[in-house]
Amino acid sequence: MAMVLSEVTPGENVKLKAINGGRGLKSKLYSLGLVPGVNLKVLCGESAGPVMICIRDSKLALGRGMAEKIIVDGEG
């Protein structure tokens, strides 16, 4: 079931499927390790504000607008 990262319930593990953005956004996220196929865990992000994720033992905070461009699959 594909959804955007900002809609994922905290505590859920997901797999990154795609990034709906331009070359600049994709380049920035790829450099952070957010590439298609990677598994990540959403730590918090239910309300307004950044979405906190854990990826490969690192924690990242993503702005809500950026998180809304990241397509994930709930089977990560």
N, C-alpha and C positions, 0 to 999 in steps of 0.2 A: 504494500500500500504506500504509494509515493505521496509525500507532503513536503511543505517547506519547513526548514529547520526551526523557525520561530513558532511553529504549531506543535512541536514535540513536547510531550509531558516530561518534566524533570525526572531524572533517574532512568530514563529509557535509553537503550542502546540502539543506534541506527547506523546505516551504511550510506555514505555519500554517493549519490547517483550522478548528479550534474550541477553545474553552476550556470544560472541564467544571467549572464553579465557580459560586459565587454572584455577586451583583451587585458586592460589594466587591472580590473577586479580579479579576473582569473589568475593573472600573474601573481598578484599579491597573495591570494589564498593558496595557490600552489606552493609558493615559497614558505608558507606556514605549515605545509604538510596536508592541506585540505585538497586532496586529489580524488577523483572518482575511484570508488572501491574501498576507500579507507573507512574503518569503523570508528565511531566516536560515541561518547556518552554525554547527554545533556545534563548539566548540573543544576542550572536554574534559568529562568527566562519566561515564566508564565505571564508576568505583567509587563508594563512599560519598562524600558531600559534595556541594557545589553543582555545577550544570551551567552551564558557561560557554558563552555564545553570542555571535555577532557579528551585529548587525542594523543595517543602514544605517550602516556605518562606526563603530558604537559597540559596546563590549563590555559584556555584562551577566552577572551571576552570579545564578542562580535556585536557590532551595532545592529539594532533591529532591522534596519533597511538592508544591511548586508545579509543577515540571516534569512530574510525573506526571498533572497535570490538563490539560496542553496537548497537543492532538491535532494531529499533523503528517502530511504526506504526503511520502514520500521522493523526490518528483519535483521538488523546489524549485530 
